[in-house]
Amino acid sequence: MKKVFALVLAIVMIFSAIPVTVSAAESVTTISNASELAAIANDLKGNYKLTADIDLSNYGTWTPIGGSTAFSGTFEGNNKKITGLTVNTSSQYGGLFGNVSGTVKNLYVKGSVTVNMTSSSATSVYAGLIAGNVGLFGTVDSCSAEGNVTATLSCSSSSFIAPKGNVYAGGVIGNSSSFYEFSELSHKSGTVTATAKMTNKGNAFAYAGGVAGKSGATIVDSYNKGDVSATATASSGETNAYSGGISGYGKNFATSYNTGDISASGTTVANAGAIAGYATGKSTNCYYLSGCATKAFGGYSADTAPTATGLSSANSKKKASYAGFDFDNVWDIVQ
């Protein structure tokens, strides 16, 4: 079975389902309603498969699955949809999944995620429609999201050592320190906003990305259509803002595309890029709608600047514009 996701007005991705892989001794729990979905929090190491679309519109405010203890099991979305998600929390983690060290794949989520945290000590907040944070051995693949993500931290620390306040917001995932490559992720619509405020002392860092706020892994075959903004303010100290169409701060990027408007506000660093606010690696065959940002990459650490190609609206509708894109198995053009 194939999944289709719209990109801009013209380009789509077709994702193939990836089957659950578990040993014969492991059992898989099927999920078909909101109550069963919420019950995953009772066994964060389990293996799960979604067998029906779930509408959470009447559920109320959702409690993210996994927090200080991450979800370490497997969640097979089975190309089903979870809609009506509403997360409104003052804790660190926001998303359908708050914190993931296991696997989430083949899932579509539509809704809104709002994290608004006030702290008197240095801390970080994570927000994404699929997952707020993905740990070192976590994976999120072939997932699509639609909706607004807003993450705000107001920190009043007076620590002798200058504290840091970090905000990570992404259309799909807020932050990832995973070793693994991320592929076929999309944010189809909605805004992503990260705001870090240090009201006393210390340094503020805001990371916002259409797909991921910050990622240490390669991102391939992914796209964003929503506007993205990062803002960092401080009474005294650094203010660092990174905003990107695919990732606010990331490593390598390949065969990916952005159309959302990108902006960043910070006095120390204000890096906004159509693909990434800052890249530590390289970019291969990445594209963006011309005019969505002043640069393809707001900053980079490599000896050679990574590159991406801006396309006009007319050229964005032509397969010939996208060198390296697999139009047989992954992407397609629709009019």
ZANU-25096 format. One line per 10 residues: number of its first residue (from 0); their letters; for each residue x negated, y negated, z of N, C-alpha, C, CB. Coordinates in steps of 0.05 Angstrom, whole numbers, plus 5000, padded with zeros to 4 digits. Glycine has a CB too. Layout:
NUM	a	X/Y/Z/X/Y/Z/X/Y/Z/X/Y/Z; ...
END
This chain:
0	mkkvfalvla	4983/5024/5000/5000/5000/5000/4983/4975/5000/5019/5000/5024; 4992/4954/4986/4976/4930/4985/4992/4907/4997/4969/4923/4956; 4977/4888/5009/4989/4864/5021/4982/4840/5004/4980/4861/5050; 5000/4821/5001/4995/4798/4985/4998/4773/5002/5014/4797/4961; 4979/4754/5000/4980/4729/5015/4975/4706/4996/4959/4729/5037; 4992/4685/4997/4989/4662/4979/4966/4645/4988/5014/4646/4979; 4951/4634/4969/4929/4616/4974/4932/4592/4956/4902/4631/4969; 4932/4568/4967/4937/4543/4953/4964/4546/4939/4914/4536/4933; 4965/4538/4913/4989/4542/4897/4984/4564/4877/4996/4516/4883; 4960/4575/4877/4953/4591/4855/4940/4618/4860/4937/4577/4837
10	ivmifsaipv	4926/4620/4882/4910/4644/4885/4918/4660/4909/4880/4636/4888; 4919/4686/4907/4928/4703/4928/4907/4725/4933/4955/4715/4922; 4910/4738/4956/4893/4760/4963/4911/4785/4966/4877/4755/4988; 4901/4808/4958/4915/4833/4961/4898/4850/4978/4920/4847/4933; 4908/4856/5002/4892/4871/5022/4902/4900/5022/4894/4859/5050; 4884/4919/5021/4892/4947/5023/4893/4955/5052/4872/4965/5007; 4912/4972/5058/4915/4981/5086/4892/4998/5093/4941/4997/5089; 4883/4995/5119/4861/5012/5129/4873/5030/5150/4838/4994/5141; 4871/5056/5147/4883/5074/5166/4870/5074/5194/4883/5102/5155; 4886/5081/5214/4875/5084/5240/4855/5107/5241/4897/5087/5261
20	tvsaaesvtt	4833/5104/5254/4814/5126/5257/4810/5133/5286/4787/5119/5244; 4821/5155/5295/4818/5164/5322/4812/5193/5322/4844/5158/5339; 4800/5203/5343/4793/5231/5344/4818/5247/5350/4771/5237/5366; 4816/5273/5345/4840/5290/5349/4849/5290/5378/4833/5319/5340; 4831/5285/5396/4838/5286/5425/4851/5260/5434/4813/5290/5441; 4850/5238/5417/4862/5213/5425/4890/5211/5414/4845/5190/5415; 4907/5199/5430/4935/5195/5422/4940/5167/5413/4955/5203/5444; 4959/5163/5395/4966/5136/5385/4995/5130/5395/4964/5135/5354; 4998/5108/5408/5024/5099/5418/5037/5081/5397/5022/5085/5445; 5061/5088/5388/5075/5071/5368/5089/5048/5382/5095/5088/5352
30	isnaselaai	5089/5025/5368/5101/5000/5378/5123/4991/5359/5080/4978/5383; 5147/4987/5368/5169/4979/5350/5186/4956/5361/5187/5003/5345; 5180/4946/5385/5195/4924/5396/5178/4907/5415/5221/4934/5411; 5189/4885/5423/5174/4865/5439/5165/4877/5466/5191/4841/5444; 5182/4892/5479/5175/4904/5505/5152/4923/5503/5199/4918/5517; 5152/4939/5482/5130/4958/5478/5104/4943/5471/5137/4978/5456; 5107/4922/5456/5084/4905/5450/5071/4893/5475/5091/4883/5430; 5088/4882/5492/5078/4870/5517/5066/4890/5536/5101/4855/5531; 5076/4915/5534/5066/4936/5552/5037/4945/5546/5084/4960/5551; 5027/4936/5523/4998/4942/5517/4980/4931/5539/4990/4930/5490
40	andlkgnykl	4989/4910/5552/4973/4898/5574/4969/4917/5597/4987/4872/5584; 4986/4938/5599/4983/4958/5620/4962/4979/5614/5009/4971/5625; 4953/4980/5589/4932/4999/5582/4916/4986/5559/4944/5027/5573; 4896/4971/5567/4880/4956/5547/4860/4973/5532/4866/4934/5561; 4858/4999/5539/4840/5016/5526/4854/5035/5506/4824/5033/5546; 4880/5032/5503/4896/5051/5487/4894/5046/5457/4924/5050/5495; 4905/5065/5442/4907/5063/5413/4936/5060/5405/4894/5088/5399; 4941/5040/5388/4969/5032/5382/4973/5028/5352/4976/5006/5397; 4998/5034/5344/5005/5030/5316/5033/5016/5315/5005/5057/5300; 5034/4994/5301/5059/4979/5297/5076/4993/5276/5054/4950/5290
50	tadidlsnyg	5100/5000/5282/5117/5015/5263/5141/4999/5253/5126/5040/5276; 5144/4974/5263/5166/4958/5254/5159/4928/5257/5192/4964/5270; 5171/4911/5241/5167/4883/5245/5180/4875/5272/5180/4866/5222; 5168/4855/5286/5178/4847/5312/5182/4816/5312/5158/4855/5334; 5205/4808/5319/5211/4779/5322/5211/4772/5351/5239/4772/5309; 5193/4754/5359/5190/4746/5387/5205/4720/5393/5161/4743/5394; 5221/4710/5375/5234/4684/5378/5250/4682/5404/5252/4679/5355; 5263/4704/5412/5279/4704/5436/5264/4715/5460/5305/4719/5432; 5239/4721/5457/5224/4733/5479/5216/4712/5500/5199/4746/5468; 5212/4688/5492/5202/4667/5510/5172/4664/5506/5208/4675/5539
60	twtpiggsta	5159/4652/5526/5130/4647/5523/5115/4673/5526/5121/4627/5545; 5098/4678/5507/5082/4703/5506/5058/4702/5523/5074/4709/5477; 5052/4723/5538/5027/4726/5553/5007/4741/5536/5032/4740/5580; 4985/4728/5529/4965/4741/5512/4956/4768/5523/4941/4723/5508; 4951/4787/5505/4942/4813/5512/4912/4812/5516/4950/4835/5491; 4902/4817/5540/4874/4816/5545/4865/4788/5553/4858/4826/5521; 4850/4786/5575/4840/4761/5584/4812/4765/5595/4858/4748/5606; 4809/4762/5621/4783/4767/5633/4774/4796/5629/4783/4760/5664; 4794/4814/5627/4789/4841/5618/4800/4843/5589/4804/4862/5636; 4782/4848/5570/4789/4847/5542/4804/4872/5533/4764/4844/5525
70	fsgtfegnnk	4820/4869/5512/4832/4892/5499/4810/4907/5484/4855/4884/5479; 4805/4932/5492/4783/4948/5481/4792/4972/5465/4765/4957/5504; 4818/4973/5460/4829/4996/5445/4831/4989/5415/4857/5003/5455; 4849/5003/5401/4853/4999/5372/4882/4991/5368/4846/5024/5356; 4887/4970/5353/4914/4962/5345/4916/4962/5315/4921/4933/5357; 4931/4981/5304/4936/4983/5276/4962/4969/5269/4937/5013/5267; 4960/4946/5256/4984/4931/5249/5001/4943/5228/4976/4904/5241; 4990/4961/5212/5005/4977/5193/5019/4959/5173/5026/4994/5208; 5008/4935/5167/5019/4916/5149/5047/4906/5157/5020/4928/5121; 5052/4907/5183/5078/4896/5193/5074/4867/5202/5088/4914/5217
80	kitgltvnts	5096/4854/5209/5096/4826/5216/5106/4822/5245/5114/4810/5197; 5092/4804/5259/5101/4794/5285/5106/4765/5282/5080/4800/5308; 5131/4756/5285/5139/4729/5281/5150/4717/5307/5159/4726/5258; 5153/4691/5307/5165/4678/5331/5147/4677/5355/5190/4691/5338; 5121/4681/5351/5102/4680/5374/5100/4652/5385/5074/4690/5365; 5103/4650/5412/5099/4624/5425/5081/4629/5449/5126/4612/5434; 5057/4617/5447/5038/4618/5470/5034/4589/5479/5011/4631/5461; 5039/4585/5505/5035/4559/5517/5023/4564/5545/5062/4542/5519; 4996/4561/5547/4983/4569/5571/4962/4548/5580/4969/4596/5567; 4957/4549/5606/4936/4532/5617/4911/4548/5625/4947/4516/5641
90	sqygglfgnv	4911/4573/5616/4887/4590/5622/4868/4591/5599/4897/4619/5629; 4847/4606/5601/4826/4605/5581/4833/4616/5554/4803/4621/5591; 4850/4637/5552/4853/4651/5528/4881/4648/5517/4847/4681/5532; 4883/4642/5490/4909/4639/5478/4910/4653/5451/4916/4610/5474; 4931/4669/5446/4935/4683/5421/4954/4707/5426/4908/4692/5409; 4961/4721/5405/4975/4746/5409/4957/4764/5427/4982/4761/5382; 4932/4765/5420/4912/4777/5437/4894/4755/5449/4894/4798/5422; 4890/4755/5475/4873/4734/5486/4844/4739/5483/4879/4731/5515; 4836/4764/5488/4807/4771/5487/4805/4800/5476/4794/4768/5515; 4789/4804/5456/4787/4830/5443/4758/4840/5442/4799/4829/5414
100	sgtvknlyvk	4754/4865/5451/4728/4878/5448/4732/4904/5432/4715/4884/5475; 4757/4909/5423/4764/4932/5408/4769/4924/5379/4788/4947/5419; 4790/4936/5367/4796/4932/5339/4826/4923/5335/4791/4957/5323; 4830/4903/5319/4856/4894/5310/4855/4891/5280/4865/4867/5324; 4874/4903/5266/4873/4902/5236/4901/4905/5224/4855/4924/5226; 4902/4897/5198/4926/4900/5182/4951/4888/5195/4931/4929/5176; 4949/4863/5203/4970/4850/5218/4976/4822/5208/4963/4849/5247; 5002/4814/5208/5010/4787/5202/5024/4776/5227/5029/4786/5177; 5016/4751/5234/5028/4738/5258/5036/4710/5250/5008/4738/5281; 5060/4702/5257/5070/4675/5253/5080/4664/5279/5092/4675/5231
110	gsvtvnmtss	5072/4639/5285/5081/4627/5310/5065/4603/5317/5081/4647/5333; 5061/4598/5343/5045/4575/5352/5030/4583/5377/5062/4550/5357; 5006/4572/5379/4989/4577/5403/4979/4550/5414/4965/4596/5396; 4985/4545/5439/4976/4521/5452/4962/4528/5478/5000/4502/5458; 4937/4520/5480/4922/4523/5505/4914/4495/5515/4896/4541/5500; 4922/4489/5539/4917/4462/5551/4906/4467/5579/4943/4444/5551; 4880/4466/5581/4868/4473/5607/4854/4449/5620/4847/4496/5602; 4858/4446/5646/4844/4426/5662/4826/4441/5682/4864/4407/5677; 4801/4432/5683/4782/4446/5700/4764/4426/5714/4765/4466/5684; 4754/4433/5738/4735/4416/5752/4707/4428/5750/4743/4414/5782
120	satsvyagli	4704/4448/5734/4677/4460/5730/4674/4467/5700/4674/4486/5747; 4649/4471/5692/4643/4478/5664/4658/4503/5656/4612/4481/5660; 4669/4503/5633/4685/4527/5624/4689/4526/5594/4712/4528/5639; 4702/4546/5583/4708/4548/5555/4737/4557/5552/4689/4568/5541; 4750/4548/5530/4777/4557/5523/4776/4568/5495/4798/4534/5526; 4794/4587/5490/4794/4602/5464/4823/4604/5454/4781/4630/5467; 4827/4597/5429/4855/4598/5418/4854/4606/5389/4869/4571/5422; 4871/4626/5382/4875/4635/5355/4901/4650/5353/4851/4653/5345; 4914/4650/5330/4939/4664/5328/4937/4694/5331/4952/4657/5301; 4916/4706/5320/4912/4735/5324/4897/4739/5351/4896/4747/5301
130	agnvglfgtv	4875/4725/5355/4860/4730/5379/4845/4704/5387/4839/4753/5376; 4845/4699/5413/4830/4676/5423/4800/4680/5422/4838/4669/5451; 4791/4704/5430/4763/4710/5431/4758/4739/5422/4750/4705/5459; 4737/4743/5407/4729/4770/5398/4701/4774/5408/4732/4774/5367; 4697/4795/5424/4671/4800/5436/4651/4813/5418/4675/4817/5460; 4628/4820/5430/4605/4830/5416/4611/4854/5398/4583/4838/5435; 4628/4872/5407/4634/4896/5391/4663/4897/5381/4628/4921/5408; 4676/4874/5382/4703/4872/5372/4705/4868/5342/4718/4850/5387; 4728/4875/5331/4732/4871/5302/4761/4862/5297/4726/4896/5286; 4764/4844/5279/4791/4836/5269/4788/4835/5239/4800/4808/5281
140	dscsaegnvt	4804/4852/5225/4802/4854/5196/4829/4855/5183/4786/4878/5188; 4830/4845/5158/4855/4846/5142/4879/4836/5158/4860/4875/5133; 4876/4812/5169/4897/4799/5185/4904/4772/5173/4889/4797/5214; 4929/4765/5174/4939/4740/5164/4955/4726/5185/4955/4743/5138; 4952/4699/5186/4966/4684/5207/4979/4659/5195/4948/4676/5230; 5000/4649/5208/5013/4626/5199/5024/4611/5223/5037/4633/5179; 5017/4585/5225/5027/4569/5247/5005/4551/5259/5037/4587/5269; 5013/4535/5279/4995/4515/5291/4979/4528/5314/5011/4491/5300; 4954/4519/5316/4937/4527/5339/4926/4501/5351/4914/4547/5330; 4930/4497/5377/4921/4473/5390/4907/4481/5416/4944/4453/5396
150	atlscssssf	4882/4473/5419/4867/4479/5443/4855/4454/5454/4845/4501/5437; 4859/4449/5481/4849/4425/5493/4838/4432/5521/4872/4404/5497; 4814/4421/5526/4802/4424/5552/4795/4396/5563/4776/4441/5550; 4804/4392/5588/4797/4367/5602/4781/4375/5627/4822/4350/5610; 4755/4369/5627/4737/4378/5648/4727/4355/5664/4714/4395/5636; 4730/4356/5691/4721/4334/5708/4698/4342/5726/4745/4325/5725; 4681/4361/5717/4659/4370/5733/4640/4348/5740/4644/4392/5718; 4630/4349/5765/4610/4330/5774/4584/4344/5782/4621/4314/5798; 4580/4368/5770/4556/4384/5776/4531/4368/5771/4556/4409/5759; 4511/4373/5789/4485/4360/5786/4472/4366/5758/4466/4368/5808
160	iapkgnvyag	4474/4392/5750/4465/4400/5724/4488/4394/5704/4457/4430/5723; 4482/4379/5683/4503/4371/5664/4518/4395/5654/4490/4355/5641; 4544/4396/5660/4560/4419/5651/4568/4417/5622/4585/4421/5668; 4577/4440/5611/4587/4440/5584/4616/4448/5583/4570/4460/5566; 4631/4435/5567/4659/4442/5562/4662/4450/5533/4678/4419/5569; 4670/4476/5528/4671/4486/5501/4700/4493/5494/4654/4511/5498; 4708/4484/5470/4735/4491/5460/4732/4504/5433/4753/4465/5458; 4744/4527/5430/4743/4542/5405/4772/4547/5395/4728/4570/5409; 4778/4537/5371/4805/4540/5360/4803/4549/5331/4821/4514/5362; 4817/4570/5324/4817/4580/5296/4845/4589/5288/4797/4603/5293
170	gvignsssfy	4850/4587/5262/4876/4596/5252/4881/4626/5257/4879/4590/5223; 4860/4642/5256/4861/4671/5260/4849/4678/5287/4848/4686/5237; 4823/4671/5291/4809/4676/5316/4796/4650/5326/4789/4699/5313; 4795/4646/5352/4783/4622/5363/4753/4624/5363/4792/4618/5391; 4742/4646/5372/4713/4649/5374/4706/4679/5371/4702/4638/5401; 4682/4683/5359/4673/4711/5357/4643/4712/5361/4681/4723/5330; 4634/4730/5378/4606/4736/5380/4599/4763/5369/4597/4734/5410; 4618/4774/5354/4616/4802/5343/4593/4805/5324/4642/4809/5330; 4582/4830/5324/4561/4837/5305/4573/4843/5278/4546/4862/5315; 4599/4849/5277/4611/4860/5253/4621/4839/5233/4633/4878/5260
180	efselshksg	4620/4845/5208/4630/4827/5187/4660/4825/5189/4622/4838/5159; 4670/4801/5184/4699/4797/5183/4708/4794/5154/4707/4771/5200; 4729/4809/5146/4738/4807/5119/4768/4806/5117/4727/4832/5103; 4777/4793/5096/4806/4791/5089/4822/4779/5112/4817/4818/5082; 4813/4755/5121/4828/4740/5141/4839/4715/5128/4809/4733/5165; 4864/4708/5135/4875/4684/5123/4893/4668/5143/4891/4692/5099; 4892/4642/5140/4910/4624/5154/4926/4610/5133/4894/4603/5173; 4951/4618/5130/4967/4610/5107/4979/4582/5109/4989/4630/5103; 4985/4574/5134/4996/4547/5137/4994/4539/5167/5026/4545/5127; 4997/4513/5172/4995/4503/5199/4969/4489/5205/4998/4526/5219
190	tvtatakmtn	4968/4475/5227/4944/4459/5234/4928/4474/5255/4952/4431/5243; 4902/4467/5256/4884/4477/5277/4870/4453/5289/4863/4498/5265; 4873/4450/5316/4862/4427/5329/4847/4435/5354/4884/4407/5337; 4822/4426/5357/4806/4431/5381/4798/4405/5393/4781/4449/5374; 4803/4401/5419/4796/4377/5433/4781/4383/5459/4821/4359/5438; 4757/4373/5462/4741/4377/5486/4737/4350/5499/4715/4391/5480; 4745/4347/5525/4742/4322/5539/4726/4326/5565/4770/4309/5545; 4704/4312/5569/4690/4312/5594/4695/4285/5607/4658/4317/5589; 4711/4285/5628/4721/4261/5640/4703/4249/5661/4748/4265/5651; 4683/4264/5670/4665/4255/5691/4636/4254/5680/4667/4272/5716
200	kgnafayagg	4624/4278/5677/4597/4280/5666/4595/4306/5650/4576/4278/5688; 4574/4308/5634/4570/4333/5620/4574/4330/5590/4589/4354/5630; 4570/4351/5575/4571/4352/5546/4596/4366/5536/4545/4365/5535; 4608/4355/5516/4632/4366/5504/4627/4378/5477/4654/4344/5502; 4637/4402/5472/4634/4416/5447/4662/4425/5437/4614/4440/5450; 4669/4417/5413/4695/4425/5401/4689/4439/5374/4714/4401/5397; 4700/4463/5371/4696/4479/5347/4724/4486/5336/4680/4505/5353; 4729/4478/5311/4755/4484/5299/4750/4495/5271/4773/4459/5298; 4764/4517/5264/4762/4529/5237/4788/4539/5227/4741/4551/5238; 4792/4538/5201/4816/4549/5190/4819/4579/5195/4817/4544/5160
210	vagksgativ	4797/4593/5194/4798/4622/5201/4787/4627/5229/4781/4638/5180; 4763/4616/5235/4751/4620/5261/4738/4594/5271/4729/4642/5260; 4743/4588/5296/4731/4564/5307/4700/4566/5307/4740/4559/5336; 4690/4588/5316/4661/4594/5315/4657/4623/5311/4647/4584/5341; 4638/4630/5294/4633/4659/5288/4603/4663/5283/4650/4668/5264; 4593/4685/5295/4565/4692/5291/4562/4713/5269/4553/4702/5316; 4585/4722/5257/4584/4743/5237/4590/4732/5209/4604/4765/5244; 4585/4748/5189/4592/4740/5162/4622/4741/5158/4578/4759/5142; 4633/4722/5144/4661/4721/5137/4664/4723/5107/4676/4696/5148; 4679/4743/5097/4682/4747/5068/4712/4750/5061/4666/4772/5059
220	dsynkgdvsa	4718/4744/5035/4745/4748/5024/4766/4736/5043/4750/4778/5020; 4763/4711/5050/4781/4699/5069/4789/4671/5060/4769/4697/5097; 4811/4660/5070/4819/4633/5062/4835/4619/5083/4835/4635/5036; 4837/4593/5079/4852/4575/5097/4867/4555/5080/4834/4561/5117; 4892/4549/5088/4908/4528/5075/4917/4506/5094/4933/4541/5063; 4909/4508/5119/4918/4488/5139/4897/4467/5145/4926/4502/5165; 4907/4443/5154/4888/4422/5162/4875/4429/5188/4903/4395/5165; 4849/4421/5191/4833/4428/5214/4819/4403/5225/4812/4450/5206; 4819/4400/5251/4806/4377/5263/4793/4385/5290/4825/4354/5267; 4770/4373/5296/4756/4377/5321/4748/4350/5332/4730/4395/5317
230	tatassgetn	4753/4346/5359/4747/4321/5372/4734/4326/5398/4773/4304/5376; 4711/4312/5403/4697/4315/5429/4693/4287/5440/4670/4329/5424; 4699/4284/5466/4695/4259/5480/4682/4264/5507/4722/4243/5483; 4668/4244/5518/4655/4247/5544/4650/4220/5556/4628/4262/5541; 4653/4218/5582/4647/4193/5596/4617/4187/5596/4657/4194/5625; 4601/4208/5599/4572/4206/5596/4562/4233/5588/4558/4196/5623; 4546/4235/5567/4537/4260/5557/4542/4263/5527/4550/4283/5572; 4535/4286/5516/4538/4290/5488/4567/4296/5480/4520/4313/5479; 4574/4289/5456/4600/4297/5445/4594/4309/5417/4619/4272/5443; 4601/4335/5415/4594/4350/5391/4619/4362/5379/4573/4372/5397
240	aysggisgyg	4626/4356/5354/4650/4366/5341/4642/4379/5315/4670/4343/5337; 4652/4404/5311/4647/4419/5287/4674/4429/5276/4628/4443/5293; 4679/4422/5251/4704/4429/5239/4699/4440/5210/4723/4405/5238; 4712/4463/5204/4708/4474/5177/4732/4489/5167/4685/4493/5178; 4734/4490/5141/4757/4504/5129/4758/4533/5135/4757/4500/5099; 4735/4546/5135/4733/4574/5142/4725/4577/5171/4714/4589/5124; 4703/4563/5179/4694/4565/5207/4681/4538/5215/4673/4588/5211; 4687/4530/5240/4675/4505/5249/4645/4508/5251/4686/4498/5276; 4635/4531/5261/4607/4536/5264/4604/4566/5258/4596/4529/5293; 4588/4572/5238/4586/4600/5230/4560/4608/5217/4608/4607/5211
250	knfatsyntg	4558/4632/5208/4534/4643/5197/4535/4645/5166/4528/4671/5209; 4543/4668/5156/4544/4672/5127/4573/4672/5117/4531/4698/5119; 4577/4662/5092/4604/4660/5080/4602/4671/5052/4615/4631/5081; 4623/4686/5043/4623/4696/5016/4652/4699/5006/4608/4724/5015; 4655/4694/4980/4680/4697/4966/4704/4688/4984/4685/4726/4957; 4703/4663/4992/4724/4652/5009/4732/4625/4998/4715/4650/5038; 4755/4614/5008/4768/4591/4996/4782/4575/5016/4786/4600/4973; 4781/4548/5014/4796/4530/5032/4810/4508/5016/4777/4518/5053; 4834/4501/5025/4848/4478/5014/4856/4457/5035/4872/4487/4999; 4853/4463/5060/4862/4445/5081/4843/4421/5085/4864/4460/5108
260	disasgttva	4854/4399/5094/4837/4375/5100/4822/4380/5126/4855/4350/5102; 4797/4371/5126/4779/4377/5148/4768/4351/5160/4756/4396/5139; 4768/4349/5187/4758/4325/5200/4745/4331/5226/4780/4304/5203; 4726/4314/5235/4712/4318/5260/4706/4291/5272/4686/4335/5257; 4708/4289/5299/4702/4264/5313/4685/4270/5337/4729/4250/5321; 4661/4258/5338/4643/4261/5360/4620/4241/5356/4632/4290/5363; 4609/4230/5378/4588/4210/5375/4560/4222/5371/4588/4192/5398; 4556/4246/5382/4530/4260/5379/4529/4275/5353/4524/4278/5403; 4549/4292/5349/4552/4307/5325/4581/4306/5316/4543/4337/5329; 4586/4301/5290/4613/4301/5279/4610/4314/5251/4626/4272/5277
270	nagaiagyat	4609/4340/5251/4604/4355/5226/4630/4367/5216/4583/4377/5231; 4638/4358/5192/4662/4368/5179/4654/4379/5152/4684/4347/5177; 4662/4403/5146/4656/4415/5120/4679/4430/5108/4632/4433/5122; 4682/4429/5082/4704/4443/5069/4703/4473/5075/4703/4438/5039; 4679/4484/5077/4676/4513/5084/4669/4516/5114/4655/4526/5067; 4648/4501/5123/4640/4503/5151/4629/4476/5161/4619/4525/5155; 4634/4471/5186/4622/4447/5198/4592/4450/5201/4635/4441/5225; 4583/4475/5206/4555/4480/5209/4550/4510/5201/4544/4474/5237; 4529/4515/5186/4523/4542/5177/4494/4549/5184/4528/4546/5147; 4490/4572/5196/4463/4581/5203/4453/4601/5182/4463/4594/5231
280	gkstncyyls	4469/4608/5162/4461/4627/5142/4466/4616/5114/4475/4653/5145; 4476/4633/5097/4480/4626/5069/4509/4628/5060/4463/4644/5051; 4514/4617/5037/4541/4618/5025/4540/4629/4997/4554/4589/5026; 4558/4647/4991/4558/4660/4964/4586/4659/4953/4548/4689/4966; 4589/4646/4930/4615/4645/4916/4638/4636/4933/4621/4673/4905; 4635/4613/4945/4656/4600/4961/4667/4576/4947/4646/4593/4990; 4692/4570/4951/4706/4549/4936/4724/4533/4954/4721/4560/4912; 4730/4508/4946/4749/4492/4961/4763/4472/4943/4734/4477/4984; 4785/4462/4951/4800/4443/4936/4787/4416/4939/4830/4441/4945; 4779/4404/4916/4764/4379/4917/4779/4358/4933/4759/4369/4889
290	gcatkafggy	4765/4343/4950/4777/4322/4965/4785/4329/4993/4800/4311/4951; 4783/4355/5000/4792/4363/5027/4772/4356/5048/4797/4393/5028; 4747/4351/5040/4726/4342/5059/4704/4329/5042/4714/4366/5075; 4687/4313/5055/4666/4299/5040/4643/4317/5032/4656/4275/5055; 4640/4339/5047/4618/4358/5042/4629/4387/5043/4596/4355/5063; 4615/4405/5030/4622/4433/5032/4614/4444/5059/4608/4449/5009; 4591/4435/5069/4580/4443/5095/4572/4417/5110/4557/4463/5093; 4582/4414/5134/4575/4390/5149/4546/4389/5158/4593/4387/5173; 4534/4413/5163/4507/4415/5171/4497/4443/5167/4503/4406/5200; 4471/4448/5168/4460/4475/5164/4433/4476/5177/4459/4482/5134
300	sadtaptatg	4424/4501/5182/4397/4505/5195/4378/4518/5176/4400/4521/5219; 4387/4529/5154/4369/4542/5135/4351/4522/5120/4385/4559/5114; 4330/4532/5108/4312/4514/5093/4326/4502/5069/4287/4529/5085; 4344/4518/5057/4359/4510/5034/4388/4507/5041/4356/4530/5010; 4400/4485/5033/4428/4480/5040/4447/4500/5027/4436/4452/5032; 4466/4511/5043/4486/4529/5030/4503/4512/5012/4502/4544/5052; 4515/4525/4992/4531/4511/4973/4558/4524/4969/4517/4509/4946; 4577/4508/4960/4604/4518/4952/4614/4499/4930/4624/4518/4977; 4634/4508/4915/4643/4493/4892/4670/4481/4896/4643/4511/4868; 4673/4455/4891/4699/4442/4893/4714/4446/4867/4696/4412/4900
310	lssanskkka	4740/4451/4869/4757/4456/4845/4780/4436/4845/4767/4484/4845; 4786/4427/4821/4811/4411/4818/4835/4429/4821/4811/4396/4791; 4858/4417/4825/4882/4432/4827/4887/4449/4802/4906/4414/4832; 4881/4438/4779/4885/4453/4754/4866/4477/4752/4881/4435/4730; 4840/4472/4759/4821/4494/4757/4825/4515/4778/4793/4483/4759; 4837/4508/4801/4842/4527/4822/4862/4549/4813/4852/4513/4847; 4875/4545/4791/4895/4564/4781/4883/4583/4759/4919/4550/4770; 4857/4582/4755/4844/4597/4734/4825/4618/4747/4829/4579/4715; 4829/4643/4739/4811/4664/4749/4782/4658/4743/4819/4691/4738; 4777/4646/4720/4750/4641/4711/4735/4622/4730/4750/4630/4683
320	syagfdfdnv	4750/4608/4747/4737/4589/4765/4724/4603/4789/4758/4569/4775; 4731/4628/4794/4722/4641/4818/4702/4663/4813/4746/4652/4833; 4678/4656/4808/4657/4676/4804/4653/4693/4829/4630/4662/4796; 4651/4719/4824/4647/4738/4847/4672/4748/4860/4630/4724/4867; 4696/4737/4854/4721/4746/4866/4730/4771/4852/4742/4724/4864; 4739/4791/4868/4748/4816/4858/4778/4814/4852/4742/4839/4878; 4785/4809/4827/4813/4806/4820/4826/4832/4814/4815/4788/4796; 4812/4854/4816/4824/4881/4812/4835/4892/4839/4804/4900/4801; 4821/4885/4861/4828/4898/4886/4835/4879/4909/4807/4916/4895; 4825/4854/4908/4828/4836/4931/4844/4811/4924/4800/4828/4940
330	wdivq	4838/4798/4902/4850/4772/4896/4868/4774/4871/4829/4751/4892; 4886/4755/4869/4902/4752/4844/4910/4723/4841/4927/4771/4844; 4919/4716/4818/4928/4689/4812/4959/4690/4808/4914/4677/4787; 4973/4672/4821/5002/4669/4817/5008/4640/4809/5018/4678/4842; 5028/4637/4793/5035/4610/4784/5061/4601/4798/5040/4609/4753
END
